[in-house]
Amino acid sequence: MIKIKLFCAAGFSTSMLVEKMLETAQQQGIDVDIQAHSHAKLRDYVNDMDVALLGPQVGYALKKAKEVCAPANVPIEVIPMIDYGTMNGENVLNFALNLYQTKAEQ
């Protein structure tokens, strides 16, 4: 199971996106655990995830987030604005899975 965590301003705005990602994963038979949290909780979850994604509204925190995630070998990036804005669960899931795959290849 791949654990994906999405972090945004309060953890609420990504909830709908998480649902769409889970629907896509189920349709494709991909075993994932996807959750949304406030970006303030990143440190609390760093050892319990394989991939972290930031909502575009907290993209300014990417540098600090990378400093938190690097020691745990957790890739983290900002969700592309277009996919976030359109709630494209399939694209965001693929984005996360590509980050996971890149980590696995290293």
N, CA, C and O atoms as CSV, one atom per row, in Angstrom:
chain,resi,resn,atom,element,x,y,z
A,1,MET,N,N,0.838,-1.183,0.000
A,1,MET,CA,C,0.000,0.000,0.000
A,1,MET,C,C,0.883,1.246,0.000
A,1,MET,O,O,1.852,1.351,0.752
A,2,ILE,N,N,0.518,2.173,-0.859
A,2,ILE,CA,C,1.239,3.440,-0.951
A,2,ILE,C,C,0.466,4.482,-0.147
A,2,ILE,O,O,-0.732,4.677,-0.352
A,3,LYS,N,N,1.162,5.141,0.762
A,3,LYS,CA,C,0.538,6.154,1.608
A,3,LYS,C,C,0.846,7.538,1.043
A,3,LYS,O,O,2.001,7.955,0.963
A,4,ILE,N,N,-0.224,8.238,0.652
A,4,ILE,CA,C,-0.114,9.571,0.075
A,4,ILE,C,C,-0.831,10.546,1.001
A,4,ILE,O,O,-1.975,10.314,1.392
A,5,LYS,N,N,-0.160,11.628,1.347
A,5,LYS,CA,C,-0.778,12.651,2.180
A,5,LYS,C,C,-0.779,13.968,1.412
A,5,LYS,O,O,0.226,14.360,0.818
A,6,LEU,N,N,-1.927,14.643,1.437
A,6,LEU,CA,C,-2.064,15.958,0.836
A,6,LEU,C,C,-2.150,16.973,1.962
A,6,LEU,O,O,-2.887,16.781,2.929
A,7,PHE,N,N,-1.395,18.050,1.829
A,7,PHE,CA,C,-1.366,19.080,2.849
A,7,PHE,C,C,-1.806,20.409,2.254
A,7,PHE,O,O,-1.294,20.846,1.223
A,8,CYS,N,N,-2.768,21.046,2.922
A,8,CYS,CA,C,-3.231,22.358,2.452
A,8,CYS,C,C,-3.343,23.287,3.656
A,8,CYS,O,O,-2.834,22.976,4.733
A,9,ALA,N,N,-3.998,24.407,3.479
A,9,ALA,CA,C,-4.056,25.413,4.535
A,9,ALA,C,C,-4.693,24.877,5.813
A,9,ALA,O,O,-4.153,25.077,6.901
A,10,ALA,N,N,-5.825,24.204,5.697
A,10,ALA,CA,C,-6.497,23.710,6.900
A,10,ALA,C,C,-6.814,22.220,6.830
A,10,ALA,O,O,-7.285,21.642,7.809
A,11,GLY,N,N,-6.561,21.596,5.688
A,11,GLY,CA,C,-6.867,20.185,5.545
A,11,GLY,C,C,-8.248,19.917,4.981
A,11,GLY,O,O,-8.610,18.764,4.750
A,12,PHE,N,N,-9.026,20.973,4.755
A,12,PHE,CA,C,-10.387,20.796,4.279
A,12,PHE,C,C,-10.514,20.877,2.763
A,12,PHE,O,O,-11.256,20.101,2.160
A,13,SER,N,N,-9.807,21.795,2.153
A,13,SER,CA,C,-9.994,22.033,0.720
A,13,SER,C,C,-9.530,20.863,-0.131
A,13,SER,O,O,-9.938,20.750,-1.287
A,14,THR,N,N,-8.700,20.003,0.399
A,14,THR,CA,C,-8.237,18.856,-0.384
A,14,THR,C,C,-9.108,17.616,-0.194
A,14,THR,O,O,-8.887,16.608,-0.864
A,15,SER,N,N,-10.076,17.667,0.691
A,15,SER,CA,C,-10.898,16.488,0.974
A,15,SER,C,C,-11.621,15.971,-0.265
A,15,SER,O,O,-11.670,14.764,-0.498
A,16,MET,N,N,-12.175,16.873,-1.053
A,16,MET,CA,C,-12.863,16.447,-2.266
A,16,MET,C,C,-11.877,15.843,-3.266
A,16,MET,O,O,-12.196,14.864,-3.939
A,17,LEU,N,N,-10.702,16.416,-3.360
A,17,LEU,CA,C,-9.675,15.887,-4.251
A,17,LEU,C,C,-9.251,14.490,-3.803
A,17,LEU,O,O,-9.047,13.605,-4.635
A,18,VAL,N,N,-9.120,14.291,-2.502
A,18,VAL,CA,C,-8.771,12.969,-1.972
A,18,VAL,C,C,-9.814,11.945,-2.410
A,18,VAL,O,O,-9.462,10.849,-2.848
A,19,GLU,N,N,-11.084,12.293,-2.296
A,19,GLU,CA,C,-12.150,11.371,-2.709
A,19,GLU,C,C,-12.034,11.004,-4.183
A,19,GLU,O,O,-12.202,9.841,-4.551
A,20,LYS,N,N,-11.749,11.983,-5.018
A,20,LYS,CA,C,-11.607,11.723,-6.453
A,20,LYS,C,C,-10.385,10.852,-6.731
A,20,LYS,O,O,-10.418,9.989,-7.608
A,21,MET,N,N,-9.315,11.079,-5.988
A,21,MET,CA,C,-8.117,10.246,-6.142
A,21,MET,C,C,-8.406,8.807,-5.724
A,21,MET,O,O,-7.980,7.865,-6.392
A,22,LEU,N,N,-9.123,8.641,-4.628
A,22,LEU,CA,C,-9.469,7.306,-4.148
A,22,LEU,C,C,-10.368,6.569,-5.137
A,22,LEU,O,O,-10.204,5.368,-5.352
A,23,GLU,N,N,-11.317,7.286,-5.738
A,23,GLU,CA,C,-12.180,6.684,-6.756
A,23,GLU,C,C,-11.346,6.165,-7.921
A,23,GLU,O,O,-11.542,5.043,-8.389
A,24,THR,N,N,-10.425,6.985,-8.377
A,24,THR,CA,C,-9.558,6.594,-9.493
A,24,THR,C,C,-8.711,5.384,-9.123
A,24,THR,O,O,-8.585,4.444,-9.907
A,25,ALA,N,N,-8.133,5.410,-7.933
A,25,ALA,CA,C,-7.293,4.293,-7.486
A,25,ALA,C,C,-8.102,3.006,-7.425
A,25,ALA,O,O,-7.619,1.949,-7.833
A,26,GLN,N,N,-9.321,3.085,-6.920
A,26,GLN,CA,C,-10.170,1.899,-6.833
A,26,GLN,C,C,-10.492,1.363,-8.229
A,26,GLN,O,O,-10.441,0.154,-8.459
A,27,GLN,N,N,-10.821,2.257,-9.155
A,27,GLN,CA,C,-11.128,1.849,-10.523
A,27,GLN,C,C,-9.941,1.173,-11.198
A,27,GLN,O,O,-10.112,0.270,-12.017
A,28,GLN,N,N,-8.732,1.619,-10.845
A,28,GLN,CA,C,-7.524,1.079,-11.468
A,28,GLN,C,C,-6.894,-0.052,-10.655
A,28,GLN,O,O,-5.871,-0.609,-11.054
A,29,GLY,N,N,-7.494,-0.387,-9.531
A,29,GLY,CA,C,-6.981,-1.466,-8.705
A,29,GLY,C,C,-5.656,-1.144,-8.021
A,29,GLY,O,O,-4.832,-2.033,-7.803
A,30,ILE,N,N,-5.454,0.129,-7.685
A,30,ILE,CA,C,-4.221,0.570,-7.028
A,30,ILE,C,C,-4.473,0.649,-5.527
A,30,ILE,O,O,-5.432,1.281,-5.086
A,31,ASP,N,N,-3.609,0.006,-4.743
A,31,ASP,CA,C,-3.751,-0.038,-3.289
A,31,ASP,C,C,-3.076,1.187,-2.666
A,31,ASP,O,O,-1.853,1.243,-2.541
A,32,VAL,N,N,-3.894,2.161,-2.279
A,32,VAL,CA,C,-3.374,3.399,-1.699
A,32,VAL,C,C,-4.163,3.788,-0.455
A,32,VAL,O,O,-5.319,3.405,-0.277
A,33,ASP,N,N,-3.510,4.548,0.381
A,33,ASP,CA,C,-4.150,5.221,1.507
A,33,ASP,C,C,-3.883,6.704,1.274
A,33,ASP,O,O,-2.729,7.134,1.274
A,34,ILE,N,N,-4.939,7.486,1.078
A,34,ILE,CA,C,-4.777,8.907,0.779
A,34,ILE,C,C,-5.543,9.703,1.822
A,34,ILE,O,O,-6.719,9.443,2.080
A,35,GLN,N,N,-4.863,10.674,2.418
A,35,GLN,CA,C,-5.479,11.514,3.445
A,35,GLN,C,C,-5.099,12.974,3.229
A,35,GLN,O,O,-4.079,13.288,2.614
A,36,ALA,N,N,-5.945,13.855,3.750
A,36,ALA,CA,C,-5.676,15.294,3.696
A,36,ALA,C,C,-5.488,15.829,5.106
A,36,ALA,O,O,-6.187,15.431,6.038
A,37,HIS,N,N,-4.528,16.740,5.244
A,37,HIS,CA,C,-4.224,17.336,6.541
A,37,HIS,C,C,-3.792,18.789,6.342
A,37,HIS,O,O,-3.488,19.221,5.230
A,38,SER,N,N,-3.774,19.520,7.440
A,38,SER,CA,C,-3.230,20.871,7.432
A,38,SER,C,C,-1.718,20.790,7.240
A,38,SER,O,O,-1.069,19.896,7.783
A,39,HIS,N,N,-1.158,21.721,6.470
A,39,HIS,CA,C,0.299,21.686,6.247
A,39,HIS,C,C,1.071,21.893,7.548
A,39,HIS,O,O,2.252,21.555,7.629
A,40,ALA,N,N,0.416,22.440,8.553
A,40,ALA,CA,C,1.058,22.602,9.863
A,40,ALA,C,C,1.338,21.257,10.529
A,40,ALA,O,O,2.117,21.185,11.480
A,41,LYS,N,N,0.708,20.192,10.036
A,41,LYS,CA,C,0.864,18.851,10.616
A,41,LYS,C,C,1.876,17.994,9.863
A,41,LYS,O,O,2.012,16.806,10.157
A,42,LEU,N,N,2.579,18.567,8.909
A,42,LEU,CA,C,3.513,17.792,8.087
A,42,LEU,C,C,4.498,16.996,8.935
A,42,LEU,O,O,4.702,15.806,8.695
A,43,ARG,N,N,5.104,17.637,9.915
A,43,ARG,CA,C,6.084,16.937,10.778
A,43,ARG,C,C,5.464,15.738,11.496
A,43,ARG,O,O,6.132,14.729,11.722
A,44,ASP,N,N,4.195,15.854,11.848
A,44,ASP,CA,C,3.522,14.771,12.573
A,44,ASP,C,C,3.375,13.511,11.717
A,44,ASP,O,O,3.319,12.403,12.250
A,45,TYR,N,N,3.312,13.676,10.401
A,45,TYR,CA,C,3.047,12.551,9.513
A,45,TYR,C,C,4.242,12.120,8.667
A,45,TYR,O,O,4.134,11.170,7.892
A,46,VAL,N,N,5.368,12.795,8.802
A,46,VAL,CA,C,6.490,12.563,7.890
A,46,VAL,C,C,6.964,11.107,7.884
A,46,VAL,O,O,7.450,10.628,6.859
A,47,ASN,N,N,6.833,10.409,8.990
A,47,ASN,CA,C,7.271,9.014,9.038
A,47,ASN,C,C,6.158,8.025,8.733
A,47,ASN,O,O,6.341,6.816,8.875
A,48,ASP,N,N,5.006,8.533,8.316
A,48,ASP,CA,C,3.867,7.671,8.011
A,48,ASP,C,C,3.314,7.947,6.617
A,48,ASP,O,O,2.103,7.914,6.401
A,49,MET,N,N,4.208,8.217,5.681
A,49,MET,CA,C,3.764,8.454,4.302
A,49,MET,C,C,4.890,8.126,3.337
A,49,MET,O,O,6.072,8.152,3.683
A,50,ASP,N,N,4.479,7.817,2.115
A,50,ASP,CA,C,5.439,7.533,1.050
A,50,ASP,C,C,5.613,8.723,0.122
A,50,ASP,O,O,6.671,8.906,-0.481
A,51,VAL,N,N,4.560,9.533,0.013
A,51,VAL,CA,C,4.565,10.711,-0.867
A,51,VAL,C,C,3.760,11.810,-0.178
A,51,VAL,O,O,2.730,11.543,0.440
A,52,ALA,N,N,4.240,13.047,-0.290
A,52,ALA,CA,C,3.515,14.201,0.241
A,52,ALA,C,C,3.264,15.190,-0.888
A,52,ALA,O,O,4.132,15.431,-1.728
A,53,LEU,N,N,2.074,15.753,-0.894
A,53,LEU,CA,C,1.722,16.780,-1.877
A,53,LEU,C,C,1.197,18.000,-1.148
A,53,LEU,O,O,0.421,17.886,-0.200
A,54,LEU,N,N,1.625,19.162,-1.596
A,54,LEU,CA,C,1.132,20.428,-1.052
A,54,LEU,C,C,0.078,21.011,-1.982
A,54,LEU,O,O,0.225,20.980,-3.204
A,55,GLY,N,N,-0.975,21.536,-1.395
A,55,GLY,CA,C,-1.941,22.277,-2.187
A,55,GLY,C,C,-1.292,23.551,-2.694
A,55,GLY,O,O,-0.409,24.095,-2.030
A,56,PRO,N,N,-1.707,24.041,-3.857
A,56,PRO,CA,C,-1.092,25.252,-4.416
A,56,PRO,C,C,-1.138,26.456,-3.481
A,56,PRO,O,O,-0.252,27.309,-3.527
A,57,GLN,N,N,-2.165,26.532,-2.632
A,57,GLN,CA,C,-2.290,27.677,-1.732
A,57,GLN,C,C,-1.208,27.707,-0.658
A,57,GLN,O,O,-1.000,28.741,-0.023
A,58,VAL,N,N,-0.516,26.585,-0.444
A,58,VAL,CA,C,0.597,26.554,0.518
A,58,VAL,C,C,1.910,26.214,-0.188
A,58,VAL,O,O,2.868,25.769,0.444
A,59,GLY,N,N,1.942,26.427,-1.480
A,59,GLY,CA,C,3.154,26.160,-2.254
A,59,GLY,C,C,4.358,26.948,-1.773
A,59,GLY,O,O,5.501,26.532,-1.960
A,60,TYR,N,N,4.094,28.092,-1.153
A,60,TYR,CA,C,5.186,28.914,-0.614
A,60,TYR,C,C,5.991,28.150,0.448
A,60,TYR,O,O,7.129,28.519,0.737
A,61,ALA,N,N,5.415,27.097,1.029
A,61,ALA,CA,C,6.069,26.344,2.106
A,61,ALA,C,C,6.901,25.169,1.583
A,61,ALA,O,O,7.414,24.376,2.373
A,62,LEU,N,N,7.036,25.050,0.259
A,62,LEU,CA,C,7.716,23.882,-0.312
A,62,LEU,C,C,9.151,23.729,0.173
A,62,LEU,O,O,9.577,22.619,0.492
A,63,LYS,N,N,9.896,24.814,0.233
A,63,LYS,CA,C,11.301,24.706,0.638
A,63,LYS,C,C,11.428,24.124,2.047
A,63,LYS,O,O,12.213,23.205,2.277
A,64,LYS,N,N,10.660,24.658,2.974
A,64,LYS,CA,C,10.703,24.148,4.356
A,64,LYS,C,C,10.165,22.724,4.422
A,64,LYS,O,O,10.676,21.898,5.178
A,65,ALA,N,N,9.144,22.439,3.638
A,65,ALA,CA,C,8.568,21.090,3.628
A,65,ALA,C,C,9.592,20.070,3.124
A,65,ALA,O,O,9.670,18.955,3.640
A,66,LYS,N,N,10.368,20.455,2.123
A,66,LYS,CA,C,11.407,19.555,1.616
A,66,LYS,C,C,12.457,19.288,2.688
A,66,LYS,O,O,12.979,18.177,2.781
A,67,GLU,N,N,12.767,20.293,3.495
A,67,GLU,CA,C,13.724,20.110,4.588
A,67,GLU,C,C,13.198,19.109,5.611
A,67,GLU,O,O,13.973,18.353,6.197
A,68,VAL,N,N,11.897,19.102,5.826
A,68,VAL,CA,C,11.284,18.162,6.763
A,68,VAL,C,C,11.242,16.754,6.167
A,68,VAL,O,O,11.501,15.770,6.860
A,69,CYS,N,N,10.917,16.671,4.893
A,69,CYS,CA,C,10.705,15.368,4.252
A,69,CYS,C,C,11.997,14.675,3.812
A,69,CYS,O,O,12.043,13.446,3.753
A,70,ALA,N,N,13.025,15.426,3.507
A,70,ALA,CA,C,14.263,14.838,2.981
A,70,ALA,C,C,14.873,13.773,3.898
A,70,ALA,O,O,15.222,12.697,3.413
A,71,PRO,N,N,15.015,14.032,5.201
A,71,PRO,CA,C,15.616,13.007,6.064
A,71,PRO,C,C,14.822,11.691,6.095
A,71,PRO,O,O,15.391,10.625,6.331
A,72,ALA,N,N,13.511,11.771,5.856
A,72,ALA,CA,C,12.661,10.582,5.850
A,72,ALA,C,C,12.546,9.981,4.449
A,72,ALA,O,O,11.838,8.993,4.250
A,73,ASN,N,N,13.246,10.581,3.473
A,73,ASN,CA,C,13.213,10.128,2.079
A,73,ASN,C,C,11.789,10.123,1.506
A,73,ASN,O,O,11.388,9.197,0.800
A,74,VAL,N,N,11.045,11.174,1.828
A,74,VAL,CA,C,9.678,11.327,1.333
A,74,VAL,C,C,9.667,12.430,0.277
A,74,VAL,O,O,9.960,13.586,0.581
A,75,PRO,N,N,9.328,12.073,-0.965
A,75,PRO,CA,C,9.239,13.122,-1.986
A,75,PRO,C,C,8.026,14.020,-1.730
A,75,PRO,O,O,6.961,13.554,-1.325
A,76,ILE,N,N,8.214,15.301,-1.973
A,76,ILE,CA,C,7.121,16.265,-1.785
A,76,ILE,C,C,7.182,17.304,-2.893
A,76,ILE,O,O,8.254,17.809,-3.228
A,77,GLU,N,N,6.034,17.614,-3.451
A,77,GLU,CA,C,5.913,18.630,-4.491
A,77,GLU,C,C,4.566,19.319,-4.345
A,77,GLU,O,O,3.707,18.877,-3.581
A,78,VAL,N,N,4.394,20.401,-5.083
A,78,VAL,CA,C,3.135,21.144,-5.094
A,78,VAL,C,C,2.241,20.568,-6.193
A,78,VAL,O,O,2.686,20.339,-7.318
A,79,ILE,N,N,0.990,20.342,-5.852
A,79,ILE,CA,C,0.015,19.855,-6.831
A,79,ILE,C,C,-0.130,20.903,-7.929
A,79,ILE,O,O,-0.312,22.083,-7.627
A,80,PRO,N,N,-0.055,20.500,-9.199
A,80,PRO,CA,C,-0.238,21.475,-10.281
A,80,PRO,C,C,-1.580,22.209,-10.140
A,80,PRO,O,O,-2.622,21.593,-9.915
A,81,MET,N,N,-1.525,23.518,-10.275
A,81,MET,CA,C,-2.702,24.370,-10.063
A,81,MET,C,C,-3.890,23.942,-10.916
A,81,MET,O,O,-5.019,23.915,-10.427
A,82,ILE,N,N,-3.656,23.611,-12.172
A,82,ILE,CA,C,-4.764,23.246,-13.060
A,82,ILE,C,C,-5.469,21.989,-12.571
A,82,ILE,O,O,-6.696,21.904,-12.621
A,83,ASP,N,N,-4.702,21.018,-12.100
A,83,ASP,CA,C,-5.301,19.768,-11.624
A,83,ASP,C,C,-6.014,19.976,-10.293
A,83,ASP,O,O,-7.054,19.371,-10.035
A,84,TYR,N,N,-5.452,20.828,-9.461
A,84,TYR,CA,C,-6.095,21.143,-8.186
A,84,TYR,C,C,-7.394,21.905,-8.428
A,84,TYR,O,O,-8.431,21.588,-7.846
A,85,GLY,N,N,-7.323,22.896,-9.278
A,85,GLY,CA,C,-8.486,23.738,-9.548
A,85,GLY,C,C,-9.641,22.994,-10.186
A,85,GLY,O,O,-10.804,23.309,-9.932
A,86,THR,N,N,-9.326,22.007,-11.013
A,86,THR,CA,C,-10.371,21.224,-11.670
A,86,THR,C,C,-10.690,19.943,-10.903
A,86,THR,O,O,-11.518,19.144,-11.340
A,87,MET,N,N,-10.028,19.749,-9.753
A,87,MET,CA,C,-10.221,18.558,-8.928
A,87,MET,C,C,-10.038,17.281,-9.756
A,87,MET,O,O,-10.841,16.350,-9.688
A,88,ASN,N,N,-8.956,17.269,-10.537
A,88,ASN,CA,C,-8.676,16.132,-11.406
A,88,ASN,C,C,-7.932,15.054,-10.599
A,88,ASN,O,O,-6.702,15.019,-10.563
A,89,GLY,N,N,-8.702,14.194,-9.968
A,89,GLY,CA,C,-8.149,13.156,-9.114
A,89,GLY,C,C,-7.223,12.206,-9.846
A,89,GLY,O,O,-6.224,11.754,-9.288
A,90,GLU,N,N,-7.546,11.904,-11.081
A,90,GLU,CA,C,-6.709,10.985,-11.860
A,90,GLU,C,C,-5.322,11.584,-12.091
A,90,GLU,O,O,-4.314,10.907,-11.886
A,91,ASN,N,N,-5.262,12.838,-12.511
A,91,ASN,CA,C,-3.961,13.467,-12.757
A,91,ASN,C,C,-3.143,13.611,-11.478
A,91,ASN,O,O,-1.931,13.392,-11.488
A,92,VAL,N,N,-3.798,13.978,-10.378
A,92,VAL,CA,C,-3.070,14.158,-9.123
A,92,VAL,C,C,-2.591,12.812,-8.595
A,92,VAL,O,O,-1.487,12.718,-8.058
A,93,LEU,N,N,-3.404,11.771,-8.738
A,93,LEU,CA,C,-2.960,10.434,-8.341
A,93,LEU,C,C,-1.747,10.021,-9.163
A,93,LEU,O,O,-0.765,9.523,-8.612
A,94,ASN,N,N,-1.806,10.222,-10.466
A,94,ASN,CA,C,-0.660,9.881,-11.325
A,94,ASN,C,C,0.576,10.699,-10.963
A,94,ASN,O,O,1.691,10.178,-10.992
A,95,PHE,N,N,0.391,11.957,-10.627
A,95,PHE,CA,C,1.483,12.826,-10.196
A,95,PHE,C,C,2.155,12.238,-8.946
A,95,PHE,O,O,3.380,12.149,-8.870
A,96,ALA,N,N,1.334,11.842,-7.979
A,96,ALA,CA,C,1.858,11.249,-6.741
A,96,ALA,C,C,2.555,9.923,-7.009
A,96,ALA,O,O,3.621,9.652,-6.456
A,97,LEU,N,N,1.952,9.099,-7.855
A,97,LEU,CA,C,2.547,7.795,-8.159
A,97,LEU,C,C,3.873,7.947,-8.901
A,97,LEU,O,O,4.789,7.150,-8.700
A,98,ASN,N,N,3.980,8.950,-9.745
A,98,ASN,CA,C,5.249,9.219,-10.442
A,98,ASN,C,C,6.322,9.640,-9.454
A,98,ASN,O,O,7.476,9.230,-9.584
A,99,LEU,N,N,5.963,10.449,-8.474
A,99,LEU,CA,C,6.925,10.834,-7.433
A,99,LEU,C,C,7.374,9.603,-6.654
A,99,LEU,O,O,8.556,9.457,-6.344
A,100,TYR,N,N,6.443,8.730,-6.341
A,100,TYR,CA,C,6.738,7.494,-5.615
A,100,TYR,C,C,7.679,6.613,-6.441
A,100,TYR,O,O,8.656,6.074,-5.921
A,101,GLN,N,N,7.373,6.478,-7.722
A,101,GLN,CA,C,8.189,5.643,-8.603
A,101,GLN,C,C,9.608,6.200,-8.742
A,101,GLN,O,O,10.577,5.442,-8.746
A,102,THR,N,N,9.725,7.502,-8.855
A,102,THR,CA,C,11.034,8.132,-8.947
A,102,THR,C,C,11.853,7.856,-7.689
A,102,THR,O,O,13.053,7.592,-7.765
A,103,LYS,N,N,11.197,7.920,-6.538
A,103,LYS,CA,C,11.878,7.627,-5.269
A,103,LYS,C,C,12.345,6.171,-5.251
A,103,LYS,O,O,13.456,5.877,-4.809
A,104,ALA,N,N,11.500,5.268,-5.728
A,104,ALA,CA,C,11.828,3.840,-5.716
A,104,ALA,C,C,13.011,3.516,-6.623
A,104,ALA,O,O,13.765,2.578,-6.364
A,105,GLU,N,N,13.167,4.301,-7.688
A,105,GLU,CA,C,14.237,4.060,-8.645
A,105,GLU,C,C,15.583,4.597,-8.172
A,105,GLU,O,O,16.619,4.263,-8.747
A,106,GLN,N,N,15.577,5.415,-7.144
A,106,GLN,CA,C,16.821,6.026,-6.666
A,106,GLN,C,C,17.620,5.073,-5.806
A,106,GLN,O,O,18.694,5.431,-5.323
